[in-house]
Each structure stands twice: as C-alpha cells, then as structure tokens.
Amino acid sequence: MIADELVCRELVELASDYLDRTLPPEARARVDAHLVDCPHCADYLAQMRRTVRLLGSLRTDSLSAEAKASLVRLFQRSRQ
C-alpha cells in the first residue's frame, strides 16, 4: 500500500468531515482517490448522505419520546 493511500477504517473516521466539506484539501483528495476504487465506501457515504437528508426532514414534534430516546441511544453508540 502507498503511504498516502487511505484505508476503509480511516474513511469511516473522516466521513462526517468529508460530507460537511470541512476536510483539508489533501485529506479530501485522499478520500476521493479511495472512493474511486472502493465501492463499499462509496455506498457507505451514499447511505450517510441519505440518512442526513432524511433525518434533516424530521420534525422533533413528530417523534414520540420513545423514538427520540432510541435515536439518541443509536447516535451515542455510533460515536463510541
């Protein structure tokens, strides 16, 4: 592997910043290069984009207290 190549685990760690367009240009270029050859990571980012779009359209008053608590637990687990 070339020293500048990105591995999938690194991409997952950078995904939020990549989607938020807050990665430095060099890091963004590494992610873009990885995505060319890794359909799994491309699918992962596509799923993340869909999730963000769908969750962004939810109104908090449309969720039950149980659903809100479940989403918070899932988010907390994903950050560990």
N, C-alpha and C positions, 0 to 999 in steps of 0.2 A: 504494500500500500504506500502511496506517495504521502509524504509528511503532511501536506495541506489537504489531503482528502478527508472528507467528513464521514463518520460512521453514523449509522441509523440512530444510535442512542444519543449522540450529540445533536442530531437534528431535532429529536423529540424535546431536548432541553432548550433548544433555540426557537421552537415553533411559535410560541406566543410573541416573542420579539420580532420574528420574521413576519408574522401576519400583521402585527402592529406597525411594521415598517420602521422599527427603531434599531435594527441591527446596523452596525457599521458596514460600509460598502464591502470591505474584504470578507466579512463573515457572511453577508448576504450572497456574495459571489460563490462562496463555498457551498452554501445551501443550494443555490440554483444549479451548480455543477452536479451535486449529488442527486438532485431531483431528475436530471436527465437520464440517469442510469438506474434509478431505484423507483419502480412503480409502486412499491409498498409505501414508501414515504410520501410519494405524490398523492396516493389515496388517503393517507393519514391526514395530510394538510387539507385536502378537499373535504374530508369529514369534519375537521376542525372549523373550516370556513362555514360549512352548513350549520354546524352546531351554534356558532356565534351568531349567525344570521337568524336562526330560529329562536334562540334564547333572547336575542335582542328585540324580537317582536312580541315577546310575552309581556303582559301587564301583571305586576305583582298582585293586584287585587283580583286577578282571575285564578290565582292559585290557592288551594286550600293550605292551611297551616301545616298539614301533614306533607304535602308536596313540597312546600318551601323547605321544611326540615330535611327531607330526603335529598333535595338538590344541594343543600349546604353540606350534608354529610358526604355526598359524592365528590363535591368540589374539594373538601378538606382531604379526603383520601387521595385524590389525584395529585395533590400538592406535596404528599409525603415522599 
